[in-house]
Amino acid sequence: MRPEAESHFGCACVGATERHPETHRQESQLSDAETRVKRRYFRHRLRGCNAFAYPDPVTRRPALLLVAAALAVLEALGLVVMAVLGLTNVSTMSTTTAGFFIVFAAALGLCAVALVRLSSWARAPIVLTQLIALGLAWDARDNLAVAIPLVVVAVAALVCVFAPSSLEALAPNE
C-alpha cells in the first residue's frame, strides 16, 4: 500500500480522496447514527474501494447512551426483585402485581436493548419510566432509603438520554 494512497481511515484505493472525497471525512465529522455509517460504507464500496473506510458502528455509540441502557437494565432487575418479593405473600393482588412487574421489566429490558441498537423509539418509554420513578420517589420521600436511589437513577438516566451525543445518535436519518 502506497503512503500517498492512504486516507484518514486507511483506505487503500488509489486516489481515494480525489475520486470520492465526500466519503473520506475526518472521524469527528461522521455521524454517530449506525445507519448513516452503514450508508456511507456501502456508498464507499459502490465506488470501488474494497477497504472498510469507516469505524465499526458498535464503537460509535455514545457512552452516555450505553449508561442510560445500563440504568434501564438495572431498573428492570429491580422490578424482577420486587416481583419475587411480592410473591412471598401469596394472594390474588400480589400475583397480579408480580405479573405486572415482570411484564414491565421485560418491556424495559427490550427498550434498553433497542437503545443500544440506536432505535429512536426506545427513548420515549425510557423517559416515561424515569418520570414514573421520580413520582414514586416523591411518594416515598418519607423513606429516604427508597427515595434517594430512585431519584439518583432516574435523573442520571434522563441526563444520559438527553445528552447531545445521545440525541444525535438517536436522531432520525436525514
Secondary structure by P-SEA (a helix, b strand, c coil): cccccccccccccccccccccccccccccccccaaaaaaaaaaaaaacccccccccccccccaaaaaaaaaaaaaaaaaaaaaaaaaccccaaaaaaaaaaaaaaaaaaaaaaaaaaccccaaaaaaaaaaaaaaaaaaaccccccaaaaaaaaaaaaaaaacaaaaaaacccc
